[in-house]
Amino acid sequence: MAEPFGTNLPPTDPTLRLLLQKVNWIEEEQNQIRTPTWGKVQLGPFTSRIRLYRLDKEVQALRISFYSGVEDPVTHIHTFQLAMGFKGLTDEGECLLFPSTLARAALNSFYRLEPGTVDSFDQLKQIFLNHFMIQTDRLYSADDLYTIRQGDSEPFREYAARFSHEYSRCPEIDDRAAFGAFKSGL
């Protein structure tokens, strides 16, 4: 293999040596830019603490549906945590297992996160929800329930069913606030 240009220069000309070292550095940078990244294994966003963690026991794959980016992210997190409750894994174990429940756009999004930025499952969960919550039609508060109205020709039973469906999508709302919203929509 040939030596990079300028590595066998005499030390008597420091300016020329420095210039040639910079040229070599620029050439190396250009070679790295030309190398495609699509064939390289990506580390993901986990810190080294999580990446280097080894599970004490063999863990079977979770039997939950994959999240592709179009489903309800809150439901996916709840389903994941429920399944994890039976595994007894640590925070690191949950982090390492979570990407195995992602598919398509959600998995691509996961690997686009900045490497070394996620150090706990709570942090991963928050990043996941912040990113995918926009793509859901979930209501967020009692105020949103107050926007639901019974149509002029809509039967009471249909209004009640529609309201009940939307209420089930607002996990943080108590029954009293929901009942008030229901009555105001009549």
N, C-alpha and C positions, 0 to 999 in steps of 0.2 A: 504494500500500500504506500502510495506517495505521501510525503510529508506535506502539510499545508504550506503554502507559499509564505516565505519569510521566517520560518522557524529555525533555519540554519544561518541566520545573519550574524555577523560579528557584533558583540556587545558594544563596540566602539561608537556606533551611531544610534543613540537612544531615540532620536526623533524619527528616524526612518523605521526603527523597530516598532515604535508605538503606532505609527501610521499603518504599517503592515499588519499589526495585531488587530487594529480596527477594521481593516479590509477583511481579514479572516473572520472576524466576529460578524460582520455584515453578511458575508457569504453563508455562514452557518445559519443565521436568521432566515435568509432567503430560502435555504434548503428546507428548513423546518416549515416554512409557510407553504412550500410546494408539496409537502407530504400530506396526503389526505388523512383526515381524522376519523372518517367514517369506519375504518377498519380497526380502530383502537378500542380497547375496553375502557369504558368510562368509569370513574370511581364513584360518582354520585355525590350527594351533598354532605355525607356524614363526616364528622371529625374522626381523627385517627383513633380516639377512644372507642368509638362505636365500630369503625371498620375493622379494628384488630381484635374485637371481642369474639370469643369462641364460646359457643353454646355448650353447656355441661351435658346435655342429653340430646338425643336425636329427636327432631321435631317433624312430625308429619305435616304435609301441606294442609292448609286450612281448606275447609269445604264451604267456601263462600264464593259468591259470584265475583268475577273480575269487575273492577271499576275502569271504564274506558274514557270518562270525562263528560258523559252526557247524563248519567244517572244522578240521583240525589247524593251529594258528598256527605251530608250528615248521617244519612242512613248507612252509607258504607262504613264510616268511622264507627258508628254504634255496632254494626254487625261485626266488624273486625275486633273491637274491644270485647264484645261478648264471646266471640270464639277464642280470643286470647286469654280470657279469664279461666278457661279450662286447661290451658297449657302451662300456666304458672311461670311464664318467662319474665326476665328482668326488662327494664326499660331498653337496654341495648338490644336484647333479643326481639322486642317488639319492633324497634326501628329496622332491624335487619330483615324481618319477615314481611313488613308492610309492603315494600315494593313488589313482592311476589303476588300481591292482590291487584296490581295495576296492569292495564293493557292499553294498547294503541296510544292515543293522544295523552292520556294520563301518565303512562310510563315515559313517553318522550319528554313530557313536562318535568317529570321527576329528575331525569338525567340532565336537564338543562339548568337545574339549580346550581348555584355556585359551590364548588367543592369545598369541603371543610366548614360549612356554615350551620349544619344541623347537629346538635349535641344531646337531644332528648326527644322522646316520643311526643311530649307535649308541644315542643317547638315544631316538629314535623307535622303534627296534626294541625296546628295553627296555620302553617304555610299552605298546607293542602286545602284547608277550608277557605282561606283567603283567596286562593287562586280559583277554586272551582265553585264557590258559592255564587258567583256572578252568573253562572250558567244554569242555575236552578230557578224554578218559579216558586220557591218556598216563600211563605209570608214570614215576617219577622216579629211582629208585635201585635198587641191588642188593637192598636190604631189601624193596622191593616185589616183586621176582622170587621171593623166598623165600616169599611168600604163595601162590604157585601150586602146587597139589597135583594129583597124578593121582587121578582119581575111582576108587572101588572097582571099578566095572565098565568103566572107560574103557580102551580098548586103548592100548598103549604108543605106537603110531604117532600116535594122535590127541592124546595128551598132548604128545608131542614137537612136533607141528605147532602146537598151541596155545601151548606155551612159546616156540617159535621166533618166533611172531607177536608175542607180548608183548615178547620180548627185542629185536626190531627196533624197538620203540617206546621203547627206553631207550638213547639214543645215547651217554651218558656212561659206560657200564658196560663194563669189560674182559671178555675171554673167560673168564678164570680165575674171576672172581666169578660170572659167568653159569653156568658149568659146575657150580660148587658149589651154586648155587640149583637148578639142574636136578636134580642128584642128590638133594638133600634133599627134593624134591617127589615122589620115586618112592615 
